[in-house]
Amino acid sequence: MTTGALVQEVKAFIIETLDLEDVAPADIDDDAPLFGEGLGLDSIDSLELGVSLQKRYGLKISTESEETRQIFASTRALANFIAAHRTQ
């Protein structure tokens, strides 16, 4: 799978997992922050995403890691992490 295709998959995954209404994958900038001023996700959203990432991709992400901030920096960063670490 190409990085671009995985980024699109991650966008759809975020929308589906968090049940984001009125948001389409095209509305999410590949490099915009997922939290705060970008997509506007919060800590509860990060927990939901973490659980779903483990279920769908077999990934375990530590909640108390500086690396976690980098992983969830943007959809592109998350897609790169998935590509490098997924087991399914």
PDB file with one MODEL, atoms N, CA, C and O in Angstrom:
MODEL        1
ATOM      1  N   MET A   1       0.850  -1.183   0.000  1.00  0.00           N
ATOM      2  CA  MET A   1       0.000   0.000   0.000  1.00  0.00           C
ATOM      3  C   MET A   1       0.889   1.237   0.000  1.00  0.00           C
ATOM      4  O   MET A   1       1.860   1.316   0.753  1.00  0.00           O
ATOM      5  N   THR A   2       0.555   2.179  -0.834  1.00  0.00           N
ATOM      6  CA  THR A   2       1.336   3.410  -0.888  1.00  0.00           C
ATOM      7  C   THR A   2       1.038   4.270   0.329  1.00  0.00           C
ATOM      8  O   THR A   2       0.003   4.111   0.977  1.00  0.00           O
ATOM      9  N   THR A   3       1.952   5.180   0.633  1.00  0.00           N
ATOM     10  CA  THR A   3       1.759   6.073   1.773  1.00  0.00           C
ATOM     11  C   THR A   3       0.509   6.911   1.584  1.00  0.00           C
ATOM     12  O   THR A   3      -0.256   7.107   2.528  1.00  0.00           O
ATOM     13  N   GLY A   4       0.292   7.411   0.367  1.00  0.00           N
ATOM     14  CA  GLY A   4      -0.899   8.218   0.101  1.00  0.00           C
ATOM     15  C   GLY A   4      -2.187   7.448   0.341  1.00  0.00           C
ATOM     16  O   GLY A   4      -3.145   7.993   0.889  1.00  0.00           O
ATOM     17  N   ALA A   5      -2.216   6.186  -0.066  1.00  0.00           N
ATOM     18  CA  ALA A   5      -3.401   5.354   0.143  1.00  0.00           C
ATOM     19  C   ALA A   5      -3.602   5.086   1.633  1.00  0.00           C
ATOM     20  O   ALA A   5      -4.733   5.079   2.120  1.00  0.00           O
ATOM     21  N   LEU A   6      -2.509   4.866   2.350  1.00  0.00           N
ATOM     22  CA  LEU A   6      -2.607   4.620   3.792  1.00  0.00           C
ATOM     23  C   LEU A   6      -3.062   5.880   4.527  1.00  0.00           C
ATOM     24  O   LEU A   6      -3.828   5.791   5.486  1.00  0.00           O
ATOM     25  N   VAL A   7      -2.602   7.046   4.089  1.00  0.00           N
ATOM     26  CA  VAL A   7      -3.056   8.309   4.701  1.00  0.00           C
ATOM     27  C   VAL A   7      -4.568   8.435   4.531  1.00  0.00           C
ATOM     28  O   VAL A   7      -5.263   8.818   5.472  1.00  0.00           O
ATOM     29  N   GLN A   8      -5.084   8.119   3.348  1.00  0.00           N
ATOM     30  CA  GLN A   8      -6.529   8.177   3.115  1.00  0.00           C
ATOM     31  C   GLN A   8      -7.259   7.157   3.991  1.00  0.00           C
ATOM     32  O   GLN A   8      -8.327   7.443   4.532  1.00  0.00           O
ATOM     33  N   GLU A   9      -6.674   5.972   4.123  1.00  0.00           N
ATOM     34  CA  GLU A   9      -7.267   4.947   4.989  1.00  0.00           C
ATOM     35  C   GLU A   9      -7.312   5.423   6.440  1.00  0.00           C
ATOM     36  O   GLU A   9      -8.303   5.204   7.137  1.00  0.00           O
ATOM     37  N   VAL A  10      -6.242   6.072   6.895  1.00  0.00           N
ATOM     38  CA  VAL A  10      -6.176   6.580   8.266  1.00  0.00           C
ATOM     39  C   VAL A  10      -7.226   7.672   8.479  1.00  0.00           C
ATOM     40  O   VAL A  10      -7.871   7.715   9.527  1.00  0.00           O
ATOM     41  N   LYS A  11      -7.399   8.538   7.508  1.00  0.00           N
ATOM     42  CA  LYS A  11      -8.430   9.576   7.627  1.00  0.00           C
ATOM     43  C   LYS A  11      -9.805   8.943   7.798  1.00  0.00           C
ATOM     44  O   LYS A  11     -10.571   9.345   8.674  1.00  0.00           O
ATOM     45  N   ALA A  12     -10.120   7.958   6.968  1.00  0.00           N
ATOM     46  CA  ALA A  12     -11.409   7.272   7.063  1.00  0.00           C
ATOM     47  C   ALA A  12     -11.528   6.542   8.399  1.00  0.00           C
ATOM     48  O   ALA A  12     -12.602   6.516   9.001  1.00  0.00           O
ATOM     49  N   PHE A  13     -10.434   5.953   8.861  1.00  0.00           N
ATOM     50  CA  PHE A  13     -10.398   5.255  10.148  1.00  0.00           C
ATOM     51  C   PHE A  13     -10.704   6.215  11.301  1.00  0.00           C
ATOM     52  O   PHE A  13     -11.474   5.876  12.200  1.00  0.00           O
ATOM     53  N   ILE A  14     -10.109   7.406  11.279  1.00  0.00           N
ATOM     54  CA  ILE A  14     -10.341   8.405  12.331  1.00  0.00           C
ATOM     55  C   ILE A  14     -11.810   8.837  12.316  1.00  0.00           C
ATOM     56  O   ILE A  14     -12.452   8.907  13.365  1.00  0.00           O
ATOM     57  N   ILE A  15     -12.330   9.122  11.139  1.00  0.00           N
ATOM     58  CA  ILE A  15     -13.725   9.562  11.018  1.00  0.00           C
ATOM     59  C   ILE A  15     -14.670   8.478  11.532  1.00  0.00           C
ATOM     60  O   ILE A  15     -15.611   8.761  12.273  1.00  0.00           O
ATOM     61  N   GLU A  16     -14.411   7.246  11.135  1.00  0.00           N
ATOM     62  CA  GLU A  16     -15.262   6.122  11.540  1.00  0.00           C
ATOM     63  C   GLU A  16     -15.140   5.851  13.041  1.00  0.00           C
ATOM     64  O   GLU A  16     -16.150   5.693  13.726  1.00  0.00           O
ATOM     65  N   THR A  17     -13.917   5.797  13.547  1.00  0.00           N
ATOM     66  CA  THR A  17     -13.679   5.471  14.951  1.00  0.00           C
ATOM     67  C   THR A  17     -14.302   6.503  15.878  1.00  0.00           C
ATOM     68  O   THR A  17     -14.909   6.155  16.891  1.00  0.00           O
ATOM     69  N   LEU A  18     -14.149   7.769  15.528  1.00  0.00           N
ATOM     70  CA  LEU A  18     -14.626   8.843  16.406  1.00  0.00           C
ATOM     71  C   LEU A  18     -16.011   9.342  16.027  1.00  0.00           C
ATOM     72  O   LEU A  18     -16.527  10.284  16.629  1.00  0.00           O
ATOM     73  N   ASP A  19     -16.612   8.704  15.024  1.00  0.00           N
ATOM     74  CA  ASP A  19     -17.949   9.069  14.573  1.00  0.00           C
ATOM     75  C   ASP A  19     -18.063  10.574  14.328  1.00  0.00           C
ATOM     76  O   ASP A  19     -18.981  11.237  14.812  1.00  0.00           O
ATOM     77  N   LEU A  20     -17.099  11.092  13.558  1.00  0.00           N
ATOM     78  CA  LEU A  20     -17.061  12.522  13.257  1.00  0.00           C
ATOM     79  C   LEU A  20     -18.113  12.844  12.195  1.00  0.00           C
ATOM     80  O   LEU A  20     -18.025  12.379  11.058  1.00  0.00           O
ATOM     81  N   GLU A  21     -19.086  13.628  12.572  1.00  0.00           N
ATOM     82  CA  GLU A  21     -20.141  14.001  11.641  1.00  0.00           C
ATOM     83  C   GLU A  21     -19.694  15.182  10.794  1.00  0.00           C
ATOM     84  O   GLU A  21     -18.934  16.037  11.249  1.00  0.00           O
ATOM     85  N   ASP A  22     -20.162  15.217   9.587  1.00  0.00           N
ATOM     86  CA  ASP A  22     -19.877  16.317   8.666  1.00  0.00           C
ATOM     87  C   ASP A  22     -18.384  16.492   8.385  1.00  0.00           C
ATOM     88  O   ASP A  22     -17.944  17.596   8.063  1.00  0.00           O
ATOM     89  N   VAL A  23     -17.597  15.411   8.503  1.00  0.00           N
ATOM     90  CA  VAL A  23     -16.175  15.458   8.165  1.00  0.00           C
ATOM     91  C   VAL A  23     -15.919  14.364   7.132  1.00  0.00           C
ATOM     92  O   VAL A  23     -16.283  13.205   7.330  1.00  0.00           O
ATOM     93  N   ALA A  24     -15.292  14.752   6.038  1.00  0.00           N
ATOM     94  CA  ALA A  24     -14.908  13.802   4.994  1.00  0.00           C
ATOM     95  C   ALA A  24     -13.385  13.705   4.977  1.00  0.00           C
ATOM     96  O   ALA A  24     -12.701  14.631   5.413  1.00  0.00           O
ATOM     97  N   PRO A  25     -12.848  12.586   4.476  1.00  0.00           N
ATOM     98  CA  PRO A  25     -11.385  12.475   4.401  1.00  0.00           C
ATOM     99  C   PRO A  25     -10.729  13.671   3.715  1.00  0.00           C
ATOM    100  O   PRO A  25      -9.643  14.092   4.113  1.00  0.00           O
ATOM    101  N   ALA A  26     -11.374  14.217   2.693  1.00  0.00           N
ATOM    102  CA  ALA A  26     -10.813  15.364   1.969  1.00  0.00           C
ATOM    103  C   ALA A  26     -10.744  16.624   2.847  1.00  0.00           C
ATOM    104  O   ALA A  26      -9.982  17.546   2.555  1.00  0.00           O
ATOM    105  N   ASP A  27     -11.538  16.658   3.914  1.00  0.00           N
ATOM    106  CA  ASP A  27     -11.541  17.809   4.817  1.00  0.00           C
ATOM    107  C   ASP A  27     -10.338  17.825   5.754  1.00  0.00           C
ATOM    108  O   ASP A  27     -10.041  18.850   6.369  1.00  0.00           O
ATOM    109  N   ILE A  28      -9.647  16.698   5.864  1.00  0.00           N
ATOM    110  CA  ILE A  28      -8.527  16.578   6.800  1.00  0.00           C
ATOM    111  C   ILE A  28      -7.225  16.747   6.037  1.00  0.00           C
ATOM    112  O   ILE A  28      -6.918  15.961   5.141  1.00  0.00           O
ATOM    113  N   ASP A  29      -6.461  17.772   6.393  1.00  0.00           N
ATOM    114  CA  ASP A  29      -5.155  18.009   5.781  1.00  0.00           C
ATOM    115  C   ASP A  29      -4.186  16.934   6.267  1.00  0.00           C
ATOM    116  O   ASP A  29      -4.152  16.615   7.456  1.00  0.00           O
ATOM    117  N   ASP A  30      -3.407  16.381   5.355  1.00  0.00           N
ATOM    118  CA  ASP A  30      -2.470  15.309   5.698  1.00  0.00           C
ATOM    119  C   ASP A  30      -1.510  15.689   6.816  1.00  0.00           C
ATOM    120  O   ASP A  30      -1.129  14.838   7.620  1.00  0.00           O
ATOM    121  N   ASP A  31      -1.118  16.949   6.876  1.00  0.00           N
ATOM    122  CA  ASP A  31      -0.100  17.381   7.820  1.00  0.00           C
ATOM    123  C   ASP A  31      -0.629  18.274   8.939  1.00  0.00           C
ATOM    124  O   ASP A  31       0.149  18.764   9.758  1.00  0.00           O
ATOM    125  N   ALA A  32      -1.936  18.489   8.980  1.00  0.00           N
ATOM    126  CA  ALA A  32      -2.521  19.317  10.038  1.00  0.00           C
ATOM    127  C   ALA A  32      -2.506  18.540  11.353  1.00  0.00           C
ATOM    128  O   ALA A  32      -2.650  17.317  11.355  1.00  0.00           O
ATOM    129  N   PRO A  33      -2.333  19.241  12.459  1.00  0.00           N
ATOM    130  CA  PRO A  33      -2.362  18.564  13.764  1.00  0.00           C
ATOM    131  C   PRO A  33      -3.714  17.887  13.988  1.00  0.00           C
ATOM    132  O   PRO A  33      -4.758  18.418  13.607  1.00  0.00           O
ATOM    133  N   LEU A  34      -3.679  16.717  14.608  1.00  0.00           N
ATOM    134  CA  LEU A  34      -4.930  16.036  14.925  1.00  0.00           C
ATOM    135  C   LEU A  34      -5.573  16.633  16.171  1.00  0.00           C
ATOM    136  O   LEU A  34      -6.796  16.622  16.313  1.00  0.00           O
ATOM    137  N   PHE A  35      -4.743  17.154  17.071  1.00  0.00           N
ATOM    138  CA  PHE A  35      -5.228  17.685  18.339  1.00  0.00           C
ATOM    139  C   PHE A  35      -5.060  19.196  18.371  1.00  0.00           C
ATOM    140  O   PHE A  35      -4.240  19.761  17.648  1.00  0.00           O
ATOM    141  N   GLY A  36      -5.849  19.837  19.221  1.00  0.00           N
ATOM    142  CA  GLY A  36      -5.739  21.290  19.338  1.00  0.00           C
ATOM    143  C   GLY A  36      -6.312  21.984  18.123  1.00  0.00           C
ATOM    144  O   GLY A  36      -7.455  21.735  17.739  1.00  0.00           O
ATOM    145  N   GLU A  37      -5.529  22.847  17.521  1.00  0.00           N
ATOM    146  CA  GLU A  37      -6.028  23.721  16.459  1.00  0.00           C
ATOM    147  C   GLU A  37      -6.258  23.036  15.118  1.00  0.00           C
ATOM    148  O   GLU A  37      -6.906  23.615  14.246  1.00  0.00           O
ATOM    149  N   GLY A  38      -5.758  21.847  14.931  1.00  0.00           N
ATOM    150  CA  GLY A  38      -5.976  21.160  13.663  1.00  0.00           C
ATOM    151  C   GLY A  38      -7.361  20.565  13.596  1.00  0.00           C
ATOM    152  O   GLY A  38      -8.344  21.288  13.437  1.00  0.00           O
ATOM    153  N   LEU A  39      -7.449  19.239  13.716  1.00  0.00           N
ATOM    154  CA  LEU A  39      -8.733  18.548  13.653  1.00  0.00           C
ATOM    155  C   LEU A  39      -9.532  18.762  14.940  1.00  0.00           C
ATOM    156  O   LEU A  39     -10.747  18.566  14.959  1.00  0.00           O
ATOM    157  N   GLY A  40      -8.851  19.162  16.007  1.00  0.00           N
ATOM    158  CA  GLY A  40      -9.539  19.496  17.252  1.00  0.00           C
ATOM    159  C   GLY A  40      -9.859  18.314  18.144  1.00  0.00           C
ATOM    160  O   GLY A  40     -10.773  18.393  18.964  1.00  0.00           O
ATOM    161  N   LEU A  41      -9.128  17.222  18.002  1.00  0.00           N
ATOM    162  CA  LEU A  41      -9.363  16.066  18.858  1.00  0.00           C
ATOM    163  C   LEU A  41      -8.873  16.345  20.272  1.00  0.00           C
ATOM    164  O   LEU A  41      -8.066  17.247  20.497  1.00  0.00           O
ATOM    165  N   ASP A  42      -9.375  15.552  21.230  1.00  0.00           N
ATOM    166  CA  ASP A  42      -8.958  15.721  22.623  1.00  0.00           C
ATOM    167  C   ASP A  42      -8.419  14.402  23.187  1.00  0.00           C
ATOM    168  O   ASP A  42      -8.278  13.419  22.460  1.00  0.00           O
ATOM    169  N   SER A  43      -8.121  14.392  24.484  1.00  0.00           N
ATOM    170  CA  SER A  43      -7.491  13.218  25.099  1.00  0.00           C
ATOM    171  C   SER A  43      -8.395  11.987  25.070  1.00  0.00           C
ATOM    172  O   SER A  43      -7.901  10.867  24.940  1.00  0.00           O
ATOM    173  N   ILE A  44      -9.695  12.172  25.187  1.00  0.00           N
ATOM    174  CA  ILE A  44     -10.620  11.040  25.094  1.00  0.00           C
ATOM    175  C   ILE A  44     -10.557  10.440  23.692  1.00  0.00           C
ATOM    176  O   ILE A  44     -10.574   9.220  23.528  1.00  0.00           O
ATOM    177  N   ASP A  45     -10.484  11.308  22.686  1.00  0.00           N
ATOM    178  CA  ASP A  45     -10.349  10.836  21.306  1.00  0.00           C
ATOM    179  C   ASP A  45      -9.071  10.017  21.136  1.00  0.00           C
ATOM    180  O   ASP A  45      -9.071   9.001  20.442  1.00  0.00           O
ATOM    181  N   SER A  46      -7.980  10.459  21.769  1.00  0.00           N
ATOM    182  CA  SER A  46      -6.710   9.733  21.627  1.00  0.00           C
ATOM    183  C   SER A  46      -6.814   8.340  22.240  1.00  0.00           C
ATOM    184  O   SER A  46      -6.247   7.386  21.708  1.00  0.00           O
ATOM    185  N   LEU A  47      -7.527   8.218  23.345  1.00  0.00           N
ATOM    186  CA  LEU A  47      -7.716   6.897  23.950  1.00  0.00           C
ATOM    187  C   LEU A  47      -8.526   5.984  23.026  1.00  0.00           C
ATOM    188  O   LEU A  47      -8.183   4.817  22.837  1.00  0.00           O
ATOM    189  N   GLU A  48      -9.587   6.520  22.461  1.00  0.00           N
ATOM    190  CA  GLU A  48     -10.409   5.737  21.525  1.00  0.00           C
ATOM    191  C   GLU A  48      -9.589   5.306  20.313  1.00  0.00           C
ATOM    192  O   GLU A  48      -9.668   4.158  19.876  1.00  0.00           O
ATOM    193  N   LEU A  49      -8.804   6.232  19.778  1.00  0.00           N
ATOM    194  CA  LEU A  49      -7.963   5.895  18.629  1.00  0.00           C
ATOM    195  C   LEU A  49      -6.937   4.834  18.990  1.00  0.00           C
ATOM    196  O   LEU A  49      -6.692   3.910  18.215  1.00  0.00           O
ATOM    197  N   GLY A  50      -6.337   4.968  20.168  1.00  0.00           N
ATOM    198  CA  GLY A  50      -5.330   3.995  20.603  1.00  0.00           C
ATOM    199  C   GLY A  50      -5.891   2.591  20.681  1.00  0.00           C
ATOM    200  O   GLY A  50      -5.260   1.644  20.211  1.00  0.00           O
ATOM    201  N   VAL A  51      -7.075   2.444  21.272  1.00  0.00           N
ATOM    202  CA  VAL A  51      -7.728   1.134  21.385  1.00  0.00           C
ATOM    203  C   VAL A  51      -8.059   0.589  19.997  1.00  0.00           C
ATOM    204  O   VAL A  51      -7.833  -0.588  19.716  1.00  0.00           O
ATOM    205  N   SER A  52      -8.587   1.439  19.144  1.00  0.00           N
ATOM    206  CA  SER A  52      -8.959   1.013  17.788  1.00  0.00           C
ATOM    207  C   SER A  52      -7.741   0.655  16.950  1.00  0.00           C
ATOM    208  O   SER A  52      -7.791  -0.279  16.149  1.00  0.00           O
ATOM    209  N   LEU A  53      -6.651   1.387  17.129  1.00  0.00           N
ATOM    210  CA  LEU A  53      -5.417   1.058  16.400  1.00  0.00           C
ATOM    211  C   LEU A  53      -4.914  -0.319  16.808  1.00  0.00           C
ATOM    212  O   LEU A  53      -4.439  -1.087  15.972  1.00  0.00           O
ATOM    213  N   GLN A  54      -5.018  -0.623  18.081  1.00  0.00           N
ATOM    214  CA  GLN A  54      -4.584  -1.939  18.554  1.00  0.00           C
ATOM    215  C   GLN A  54      -5.454  -3.035  17.945  1.00  0.00           C
ATOM    216  O   GLN A  54      -4.945  -4.071  17.517  1.00  0.00           O
ATOM    217  N   LYS A  55      -6.763  -2.807  17.908  1.00  0.00           N
ATOM    218  CA  LYS A  55      -7.678  -3.808  17.359  1.00  0.00           C
ATOM    219  C   LYS A  55      -7.492  -3.991  15.855  1.00  0.00           C
ATOM    220  O   LYS A  55      -7.420  -5.121  15.371  1.00  0.00           O
ATOM    221  N   ARG A  56      -7.413  -2.884  15.115  1.00  0.00           N
ATOM    222  CA  ARG A  56      -7.380  -2.980  13.662  1.00  0.00           C
ATOM    223  C   ARG A  56      -6.004  -3.330  13.110  1.00  0.00           C
ATOM    224  O   ARG A  56      -5.892  -4.138  12.188  1.00  0.00           O
ATOM    225  N   TYR A  57      -4.951  -2.721  13.672  1.00  0.00           N
ATOM    226  CA  TYR A  57      -3.619  -2.882  13.089  1.00  0.00           C
ATOM    227  C   TYR A  57      -2.646  -3.664  13.966  1.00  0.00           C
ATOM    228  O   TYR A  57      -1.507  -3.900  13.564  1.00  0.00           O
ATOM    229  N   GLY A  58      -3.081  -4.068  15.159  1.00  0.00           N
ATOM    230  CA  GLY A  58      -2.195  -4.808  16.046  1.00  0.00           C
ATOM    231  C   GLY A  58      -1.117  -3.947  16.666  1.00  0.00           C
ATOM    232  O   GLY A  58      -0.052  -4.448  17.027  1.00  0.00           O
ATOM    233  N   LEU A  59      -1.380  -2.644  16.797  1.00  0.00           N
ATOM    234  CA  LEU A  59      -0.383  -1.711  17.328  1.00  0.00           C
ATOM    235  C   LEU A  59      -0.627  -1.427  18.797  1.00  0.00           C
ATOM    236  O   LEU A  59      -1.772  -1.301  19.229  1.00  0.00           O
ATOM    237  N   LYS A  60       0.437  -1.327  19.554  1.00  0.00           N
ATOM    238  CA  LYS A  60       0.358  -0.923  20.956  1.00  0.00           C
ATOM    239  C   LYS A  60       1.090   0.396  21.079  1.00  0.00           C
ATOM    240  O   LYS A  60       2.281   0.487  20.781  1.00  0.00           O
ATOM    241  N   ILE A  61       0.370   1.428  21.522  1.00  0.00           N
ATOM    242  CA  ILE A  61       0.959   2.755  21.656  1.00  0.00           C
ATOM    243  C   ILE A  61       0.918   3.152  23.127  1.00  0.00           C
ATOM    244  O   ILE A  61      -0.143   3.149  23.751  1.00  0.00           O
ATOM    245  N   SER A  62       2.061   3.486  23.664  1.00  0.00           N
ATOM    246  CA  SER A  62       2.138   3.921  25.060  1.00  0.00           C
ATOM    247  C   SER A  62       1.457   5.274  25.212  1.00  0.00           C
ATOM    248  O   SER A  62       1.621   6.159  24.372  1.00  0.00           O
ATOM    249  N   THR A  63       0.697   5.428  26.284  1.00  0.00           N
ATOM    250  CA  THR A  63       0.010   6.701  26.502  1.00  0.00           C
ATOM    251  C   THR A  63       0.902   7.722  27.184  1.00  0.00           C
ATOM    252  O   THR A  63       0.580   8.910  27.197  1.00  0.00           O
ATOM    253  N   GLU A  64       2.009   7.286  27.747  1.00  0.00           N
ATOM    254  CA  GLU A  64       2.883   8.188  28.506  1.00  0.00           C
ATOM    255  C   GLU A  64       4.222   8.399  27.811  1.00  0.00           C
ATOM    256  O   GLU A  64       5.262   8.435  28.468  1.00  0.00           O
ATOM    257  N   SER A  65       4.206   8.535  26.527  1.00  0.00           N
ATOM    258  CA  SER A  65       5.451   8.628  25.766  1.00  0.00           C
ATOM    259  C   SER A  65       5.485   9.901  24.917  1.00  0.00           C
ATOM    260  O   SER A  65       4.472  10.315  24.353  1.00  0.00           O
ATOM    261  N   GLU A  66       6.654  10.505  24.839  1.00  0.00           N
ATOM    262  CA  GLU A  66       6.825  11.650  23.940  1.00  0.00           C
ATOM    263  C   GLU A  66       6.632  11.201  22.495  1.00  0.00           C
ATOM    264  O   GLU A  66       6.175  11.968  21.648  1.00  0.00           O
ATOM    265  N   GLU A  67       6.988   9.951  22.230  1.00  0.00           N
ATOM    266  CA  GLU A  67       6.800   9.401  20.888  1.00  0.00           C
ATOM    267  C   GLU A  67       5.317   9.428  20.502  1.00  0.00           C
ATOM    268  O   GLU A  67       4.988   9.596  19.328  1.00  0.00           O
ATOM    269  N   THR A  68       4.426   9.265  21.479  1.00  0.00           N
ATOM    270  CA  THR A  68       2.994   9.276  21.211  1.00  0.00           C
ATOM    271  C   THR A  68       2.565  10.598  20.599  1.00  0.00           C
ATOM    272  O   THR A  68       1.745  10.619  19.682  1.00  0.00           O
ATOM    273  N   ARG A  69       3.112  11.701  21.097  1.00  0.00           N
ATOM    274  CA  ARG A  69       2.790  13.017  20.530  1.00  0.00           C
ATOM    275  C   ARG A  69       3.216  13.078  19.065  1.00  0.00           C
ATOM    276  O   ARG A  69       2.511  13.651  18.234  1.00  0.00           O
ATOM    277  N   GLN A  70       4.353  12.496  18.756  1.00  0.00           N
ATOM    278  CA  GLN A  70       4.837  12.497  17.376  1.00  0.00           C
ATOM    279  C   GLN A  70       3.983  11.600  16.487  1.00  0.00           C
ATOM    280  O   GLN A  70       3.707  11.934  15.335  1.00  0.00           O
ATOM    281  N   ILE A  71       3.565  10.452  17.033  1.00  0.00           N
ATOM    282  CA  ILE A  71       2.730   9.514  16.267  1.00  0.00           C
ATOM    283  C   ILE A  71       1.407  10.159  15.886  1.00  0.00           C
ATOM    284  O   ILE A  71       0.939  10.009  14.757  1.00  0.00           O
ATOM    285  N   PHE A  72       0.799  10.884  16.836  1.00  0.00           N
ATOM    286  CA  PHE A  72      -0.500  11.506  16.612  1.00  0.00           C
ATOM    287  C   PHE A  72      -0.385  12.952  16.138  1.00  0.00           C
ATOM    288  O   PHE A  72      -1.350  13.710  16.241  1.00  0.00           O
ATOM    289  N   ALA A  73       0.757  13.340  15.630  1.00  0.00           N
ATOM    290  CA  ALA A  73       0.952  14.725  15.186  1.00  0.00           C
ATOM    291  C   ALA A  73       0.046  15.078  14.004  1.00  0.00           C
ATOM    292  O   ALA A  73      -0.467  16.195  13.923  1.00  0.00           O
ATOM    293  N   SER A  74      -0.147  14.133  13.097  1.00  0.00           N
ATOM    294  CA  SER A  74      -0.959  14.374  11.896  1.00  0.00           C
ATOM    295  C   SER A  74      -1.377  13.025  11.314  1.00  0.00           C
ATOM    296  O   SER A  74      -0.901  11.979  11.756  1.00  0.00           O
ATOM    297  N   THR A  75      -2.252  13.052  10.338  1.00  0.00           N
ATOM    298  CA  THR A  75      -2.635  11.788   9.707  1.00  0.00           C
ATOM    299  C   THR A  75      -1.444  11.165   8.980  1.00  0.00           C
ATOM    300  O   THR A  75      -1.309   9.942   8.945  1.00  0.00           O
ATOM    301  N   ARG A  76      -0.586  11.994   8.403  1.00  0.00           N
ATOM    302  CA  ARG A  76       0.599  11.456   7.717  1.00  0.00           C
ATOM    303  C   ARG A  76       1.536  10.777   8.718  1.00  0.00           C
ATOM    304  O   ARG A  76       2.061   9.699   8.439  1.00  0.00           O
ATOM    305  N   ALA A  77       1.750  11.402   9.886  1.00  0.00           N
ATOM    306  CA  ALA A  77       2.617  10.816  10.911  1.00  0.00           C
ATOM    307  C   ALA A  77       2.032   9.493  11.411  1.00  0.00           C
ATOM    308  O   ALA A  77       2.765   8.524  11.608  1.00  0.00           O
ATOM    309  N   LEU A  78       0.731   9.453  11.613  1.00  0.00           N
ATOM    310  CA  LEU A  78       0.079   8.234  12.068  1.00  0.00           C
ATOM    311  C   LEU A  78       0.170   7.142  11.003  1.00  0.00           C
ATOM    312  O   LEU A  78       0.419   5.981  11.327  1.00  0.00           O
ATOM    313  N   ALA A  79      -0.026   7.502   9.754  1.00  0.00           N
ATOM    314  CA  ALA A  79       0.092   6.528   8.658  1.00  0.00           C
ATOM    315  C   ALA A  79       1.513   5.977   8.565  1.00  0.00           C
ATOM    316  O   ALA A  79       1.701   4.781   8.344  1.00  0.00           O
ATOM    317  N   ASN A  80       2.506   6.835   8.730  1.00  0.00           N
ATOM    318  CA  ASN A  80       3.901   6.376   8.695  1.00  0.00           C
ATOM    319  C   ASN A  80       4.185   5.398   9.831  1.00  0.00           C
ATOM    320  O   ASN A  80       4.881   4.401   9.636  1.00  0.00           O
ATOM    321  N   PHE A  81       3.642   5.684  11.027  1.00  0.00           N
ATOM    322  CA  PHE A  81       3.823   4.787  12.163  1.00  0.00           C
ATOM    323  C   PHE A  81       3.158   3.439  11.884  1.00  0.00           C
ATOM    324  O   PHE A  81       3.750   2.390  12.139  1.00  0.00           O
ATOM    325  N   ILE A  82       1.940   3.465  11.365  1.00  0.00           N
ATOM    326  CA  ILE A  82       1.231   2.231  11.054  1.00  0.00           C
ATOM    327  C   ILE A  82       2.013   1.414  10.036  1.00  0.00           C
ATOM    328  O   ILE A  82       2.182   0.207  10.205  1.00  0.00           O
ATOM    329  N   ALA A  83       2.491   2.067   8.979  1.00  0.00           N
ATOM    330  CA  ALA A  83       3.242   1.360   7.933  1.00  0.00           C
ATOM    331  C   ALA A  83       4.492   0.699   8.491  1.00  0.00           C
ATOM    332  O   ALA A  83       4.863  -0.391   8.056  1.00  0.00           O
ATOM    333  N   ALA A  84       5.140   1.342   9.440  1.00  0.00           N
ATOM    334  CA  ALA A  84       6.393   0.830   9.993  1.00  0.00           C
ATOM    335  C   ALA A  84       6.184  -0.255  11.046  1.00  0.00           C
ATOM    336  O   ALA A  84       7.074  -1.076  11.271  1.00  0.00           O
ATOM    337  N   HIS A  85       5.016  -0.267  11.696  1.00  0.00           N
ATOM    338  CA  HIS A  85       4.848  -1.145  12.861  1.00  0.00           C
ATOM    339  C   HIS A  85       3.690  -2.119  12.830  1.00  0.00           C
ATOM    340  O   HIS A  85       3.561  -2.935  13.742  1.00  0.00           O
ATOM    341  N   ARG A  86       2.854  -2.065  11.826  1.00  0.00           N
ATOM    342  CA  ARG A  86       1.656  -2.910  11.903  1.00  0.00           C
ATOM    343  C   ARG A  86       1.994  -4.380  11.721  1.00  0.00           C
ATOM    344  O   ARG A  86       2.952  -4.757  11.048  1.00  0.00           O
ATOM    345  N   THR A  87       1.155  -5.191  12.357  1.00  0.00           N
ATOM    346  CA  THR A  87       1.366  -6.641  12.323  1.00  0.00           C
ATOM    347  C   THR A  87       0.285  -7.346  11.516  1.00  0.00           C
ATOM    348  O   THR A  87       0.375  -8.550  11.278  1.00  0.00           O
ATOM    349  N   GLN A  88      -0.735  -6.606  11.093  1.00  0.00           N
ATOM    350  CA  GLN A  88      -1.836  -7.240  10.342  1.00  0.00           C
ATOM    351  C   GLN A  88      -1.872  -6.727   8.918  1.00  0.00           C
ATOM    352  O   GLN A  88      -2.726  -7.142   8.134  1.00  0.00           O
TER     353      GLN A  88
ENDMDL
END
